[in-house]
Amino acid sequence: MIVDGRQMAEGIYEELAEARRGREIAPRLGLFVVSHDPVIESFVRIKSKAAARLGVEVVRVDLPDGADSQAAIAAVHELSGRVDGVIVQLPLPAQIDTDAVLASVPSQKDVDALNPTIPEYAKIVQAPVALAIEEILKHADVHIEGKRAIVVGAGRLVGTPVAAMLRRRGAHVEIVTLGEGSLDALKDADIIVSGAGSPHLITPDMIEDRVVLIDAGTSESGGKVVGDADPACAQKASVFTPVPGGVGPLAVAMIFKNLFELMRSK
């Protein structure tokens, strides 16, 4: 099965649009950006476009590349007071303390579920990528409990929250980070989730037939957005998510599902 994340996302948007119908007050989503990087801008455009179709007002706050942690934290505090949910667009510049900025997002407005001071079990919503992958596994009728899962990469957006989700669902989880672990472990995996952001890192010879391969890594190669898995892996995997068009569109939809959930929880 090659997963069509765009089609799955449409189902989420239809549910959210129905939930929005008849409500006069538009939800407000805050976007905090410290960069003029074209890749970051592309992510912001995707989120803004999704917001427009749902009648969600986007309030964007930008700081210059040279801004420091104090200015960033102050800006996030101010933005949080004006909106129903906040996204800190990552990555932030190196001089900014990312953990401190994420910790300044109130839990009841933490759309990305990235506040590092709040334990996973205490968060109101879960990370959008983890929710998207959980939905994909459910859609593909993948049984998680007792399976051996390898997560490639331990980043904030993919690896860490996805590993936590898989453990909650009863999988035996190992996290492999580039430079610190061996990808030989992929041969023994029932489920592989990759969020390393390394073009075509995973090749068909590294995986077993019928493995569930969820590619949540994105990077640029030859002017194109590509995933961590060589597309040829789809011929061996029982479930495969392409890049683009797999996890990404569904994760964006989950951002807005989280926003609506945070509003309902007030």
N, C-alpha and C positions, 0 to 999 in steps of 0.2 A: 504494500500500500504506500503510495506517494501522497503525503498529506497536503491538501489544499487549504492552507491557512487563511487565505483570503475569503474563501467560501465559508469557513467556520466563523470568521470574524463577522461576516454579514449577519449570521444568525444572532450573534451577541448584540450587534447594533440594532437589529429589529426589536429585540427584547427591551433594550434601553430606550429606544424611541417610543415604544408603547408605554413604558414607565413615565416618560417625560410628558406624554400627551395630556393636555388639559391643565398643565401647570404653567402659570404665567411668569413666575420668577425664574430667570435663567440661572442655572448653576454657574459658578465662576471658578475657573481653574487658573492657578498662578504658575507661570513659567519663569524660573530664575536662571539667567544665562550669563556666563562670564567668558565670552569668547566671540570671535568672528570666524571661527573655523567652519569651512563649507560643509563638512560632514555633520557637525553639530547642527548647523542651520537646516540641513536636510531632515534631521530627526524632528526638529522643532516644527518644520512645515507639515510633516506627516501628522503630528499630534494636533496642530492647529486645524488642519483640514478635517480630521475626524471630529474635533470639537464643533466645528461649524455645522456638520450634518446632524448633530444632536442638539443644536441650540445651546451649546455651552459657551459662555463668554470667556475668552482667554485674556488674562491680564499678564502682560510680560514685563519683567524688570531686567534690565541689562546693566552690567558693570563693565568697565574697561579691563583689558587683559592684565593690567598692572595692579588691580585692586587687591587689598590684603584681607586676611581672615576677619578682622574686626568689621570692616565695611560690608563684607559678604554676609556675616551673621546678622548685622543690623538690617540689611536689606531684606533678608528672609523673614525676620521678625515683622517688619513693616508689611511685607506682602501677605504674610499669614493672617494678618488682621483684616484683610480686604477680600479674601477669597474662601471658597469651600474646600479646596484641596491645593496642595503645593507640589510641584515637581522641581527639584534641583537638577538641572541638566548636566550630566557628567560626560567627560571628566572635567574637573575644575583645574585651573592652572596650578603648577607645582607649589607656588608660594602660599596657597590657601590650604588651610587645614580642613580637608574634606569631611572627616569625622565630626569635627566641631560644627561645621555648617549643617550637615545632615541632622545632627543632634538638636539643632535649633528649630527643626520642623515639628510642630505639635503633633502628637500621635493621632489626634482626631482629624488631622489634615494631611497626613503622610500617605499620599496616593501611591508612592512607590514602595512603601514599607521599608525604608532604608535607615530610619533613625537607629543608630547603633546602640543607644542606651536602653532600648526596649527589647526584651527577650522575644524570640519568635512566637512563643505560646501566648504572649500578652498583646500582640499586635492585633488591631481591629481588622485589618485586611492583610493579605499576603502579597508578596512580590509579583508583579504582572507576568514576568517570564515564567515563574514557577506555576502560576495559575494557568497560563497558556499551555505549558507542557503537561500539566495534570489533565487538562481538558483533552489534549491530543491523545494521551494514553487511554483515557476513558473512551473516547470516540473510536479508537482502534481496538478496543476490547483487550487491552494489555493488562494482564494480571501482575501486580507489582509485588505483593507480599511474598517474601521469601526469595525473591530474585536477586541476583548479583548485579548491582548497578555501578558503573564507572562514570564519574563526572570529571571531565577534563577542564581544568581551570577552576580557580577558587575566588573569582571576582564577586563584587557586591551585587551586580545585576543578574548574573546567571548562576555561577557555580555554587556559591554559598547558600542562597535561598532554595535552589533546586535540590541540593543535597539534603537540606532540612526537610523539604517536602517528601522526598523519597523515603527518608528514614521514618517520617510520620506514617507513611503508607506501608511500612514493614519491610522495605528492601534492605539488603546488606550493601552499604554504600562505601565506596573508596573514592577519594578525590586524588586525582593526579594533576600536578602542576608542571608546566614545561620547565625543564632544567632541574627538577627535583624528584621526578618519578619517571618510571618507564612506561611507555605506551604498549609494552608487551602484554600488560594486564588486560588490554582490550580483547585479546583472544579468548579470555575466560568470561566475558561479560554477557549477560542476558539483555541488559539495557545499557546503552551508551548515550550520555548527554554531553555535548561539547560546547563550551563557551569560551574557548581560548582566544579567538580572534586571530587565527593563524591560517592563511590561505591553504586549503587542501592538505591540511596536516594529516588527516586520516585517509588512508588509501585502502582499496579492497583487500589487499593481502594482510592487513592488520586485523581484520574482523572475521568472525565465523558466519556461516550461512544462517539466515533467519534471525539475526540479531535485530533488536529494536534500536535504531540509530536516530537520535534527535539532535539535529544540528542547530544550535542557537548562537553560533559564532558568526560575526560579520567582519569583513575587512575588504580592502580594495586591492584588486590585482588586474593589471592591464586596463585600468579605467573602468572596471566593472566591480560591482559588489558581489563577493563570493563568500562561501561558508568555510567551515573547518574541514568538512568532508568532501572528498572528491566525488563529483556526481555519479561516477561509476559504482560507488558503494551501494547505490539504489538497487543494483542488480542482485546483490547478495542479501540485503536487509529485508526483513519482513515488514517493517515500518520505517519510512524514511521521510525526513522533512527537508525540502529543498531550500536553498538560499539564492535569491530572495523568494518570498511567497510562502514560507512555511511558518515558523514560530513567530517571526516579526509582526505580521499583520494582526495575528491573534493577541499578541502581547499588548499592542496598542489599544485594541478593543478592551482588554482587561484593565487598562488604566482608567477608562471611563466607567467600567463596572465598579471598580474600587471607589471612584469619586462618588457615584450614586449610593454606594453602600455606606461610605463615611457620612454622607448627608442624612441617610436614614437612621444612623446610629446616634445622632445628636439628641 
